[in-house]
């Protein structure tokens, strides 16, 4: 047999082997699987980057819109404060200029007590009680604990401040009981209703009037007074930063 024929037969044998051999198909299939897997991984990575990009764009747009709204609110607040101060001056009353400062929450005082937090609070005066704010809502008070600033959140029994209830401004005292926020000592003849909004009254010198606390969810009749249960506006978790009212 000539060399040329031998070469032809070898080529045919190799072709048939690769075309029909199980081992050959297994090798080729493995290569295809790896290629497809790599393609899938690359595709997922590209899609993740694209989704991340669009998410960032949406977040930037949201923050821009929110910033514009806050700037408008700040301008309106300054204008309102200016008008109010002018009005007070005309009546020989000291200008109304509440001072609010940002402070940092360090951590819970006790791991099993979510009503007390330590605060990083420069210029803290341990002889004073401060109103504590979270996103513009009443969140509790700040007191001294061995000379250190401690935040007593709304759920803490020692977090006590004066409030108004509803449009009639029914007076009461907000106090926590570890599970709920209550408003106590409401006069028996008054008629608080479920859905009434609770705001600070400013009569205690801790908060100024009008800071939102929450909404009445239950009215309890007692012997000599009434008590209401309040669902607070402030979130139950403690944010990294809050605000305190420095002066009224």
C-alpha positions, 0 to 999 in steps of 0.5 A: 500500500502506498504512503499516500493511501496510508495517510488517507486512511489515518486521516479517515480514522482520526476523523471517525474517532473524533466524530463518533468516539464517546471519549472525543465527544466527552472532551469536546463537550467539556470544552464547550461547557467551560466556554458556556460557563465563562460566557455566563459569568462574564454576562452576569458581571456585565449585567451587575455593573450595568444595574449598579450604574443605573442604581447609582444614577437613580440614587443621585437623582433622588438625592438631588431632588431631596436636596432641592426640597430641603433647600426650599424648606430651609429658605421658607423656615428662615423667612418664617423665623424672620417674620416671627422674630419681627412680630415678637419684637413689635410686642417687646418679646424676645426673638424666637430662635431655637438652636439645634445641634447634631450629635452622634449616638455611640451605642446602647447603654445596656445590650438588653435595654434598647431605651437608653443610648450613650451620646457623643455631645460636645458642650453638654451641660449636665445640669440641663435636660435636652430634647432629642430629635430623630428626622425632625420628630421627637425621639426622647430626651438627653440627661446626665448619667454620672456626668455623661450625656445619655439619651432616653428614648421614647420607650424609656420610663424616665423619658418624660415631657409635656405634649398636646393632643389633637387640634384642641391641644389637650395637655398631657405628659408623654412617658414610655413604659418600655413597650409603648409610648403613653400620654398620661394625666389627661383631664377626665372631661376631655375627649381624645380620639384615636387618630389624634396627632400628638405634638410637643407643647414646649411648656416643660422647657425641653422641647419647643412647641409643635414637634410631632411625636406620634398618633393616638392608637388607643384611649384608656379611661382611668379613675381620675384621668385618661391615658392614650397610647401613641404610635411614635413617628420616630423609627424604633432603631437608633440612627448614627446621628440625631439632633438635640435642642440646645435652647428655646 
